[in-house]
């Protein structure tokens, strides 16, 4: 009987931990100050030159990136992604606007310069920034 109660107790503790992790507050990066500022071309070059070093320097950090918008994607779930130009036509900075924050997107169009801050999550063929906010 004690083993059954112990297993139930362990199960409840694990379930509570998972619930708290899944439902933890969404960090609002809009009011936070970026740790670093860089332009899109330099950021892509940093990852292409030495991805391991760039991961240490940028991944998991709130950074401000400036650059020219080359593409705006509206996804099926209502999210908006901005792609910022770099010197490499095969790589951009992919900025995924924060879906939990309604942002004024007026004045945002392809070919315009923009400053964005977001959390760097790494490099695939693009440098990816999550939960981005347009800096006005």
N, C-alpha and C positions, 0 to 999 in steps of 0.2 A: 504494500500500500504506500509506503514511504517513497519507493522508487517512482510510482505513478505520479504522486504529488510533486516530486522533484522534477520529473519530465514536464508536467503541465506548467510548473512555475518557470522552468527554463524556456519553454515554448512561448509563454506570455511575455517574458522579458525580451526575447528575440523579436516577437511580433511588435511590441511597443517600440523597440529600437528602429525597426524598419519603418513603422508608421511615422515616427518623428523625423527620420531622415528624408522620407518622401515628401512630407508636408512642412519641411522647414521653410522659413521665410525666404522670399526671393530677394536677393541683394540688389538694391536699387543703385546702379552705377551712375545714374544721371547726376546726382549730387556729389559724387566722389571726384577727387582730383587725380588725373592720370599720373602714373609713375614715370612715364617716358613719353617723349614726342618725337615723331619720325615721319618722313614722307613715304608714300607707298613704294616708290622705286627702291629706296634704300632698304626698306623692310624686306621686300622680296629678294633683293641681292644678298642680304644677310643670311636668309634661309638657304638660298641656292649655293652660297659660298661655303658655309659650314653649318649644317642643320643642327648638329648637336650643340654647338655653342649658342646658336640663335634660340634653340629651345630653352637653354638655361637663362638667357637674357630676357626673353619675351613671354614664353608660355606661362599662363596663369596670372599674368599681370594686366592691369588696366593701362592701356596705352592710347595715345592720341595719334591718329594717322591723318595726313593731309594728302590729297591727290585729286585727279580728274576722274569723274564718273564716266565709265565707258559702257556700262549696262545697268539697267534697273530691272530686276525680276520680281514679279508678284506671284507668289506661290498659291496653290489651291487652298491652303489653310489660312490664307490672308496675310502671311508674313511677307516682308519686303527685304530683298537683298540688293545691296549696292556693290558693284565691282569697280575697284579703283585701278587705274592704269599703272603699269610698270614698263620698264624697258624691254622686258621679255613678253612677246605677244601670247605665249602659252601660260603665263602665270599672272595673276592679279592679286589684289587684296580683296577677299570676299567679306563684306560687312553685313552681318545678319542683324537687322534692326530689332530691338527688343519688342517682342510681341505683346508683352504685358504693359507697355507704356505707349499710349497714343501720342504720336509725335507729329508736329507740324511739318509736312513734307512739301509745303509750297516753296517754290524756288529751286527745288531739287530736280534736275533733269540731266540727261546724258550730255557730256561735254562741259559741264560746270565743275569748278573747283569746289571742294568740300573739306571740312574738318570733322572727323568722327572719333569718338572714343568708344572703346569696347575691350572685352576680355580676350586676349589672344589664346586660341586653343591649339595652334600648331599649323603645320604645313602639309598639304597633300600635293596637289599641283598648284594650289593657291594658298596664300596665308589666310587663315580663317580667324575672324573676330566675331565673337558672340555678344549678344545683349547690347548692341551698339546704340549710341545716341548721337544725333547730329548736333554739332556745336555751333551755336549762333553767335 
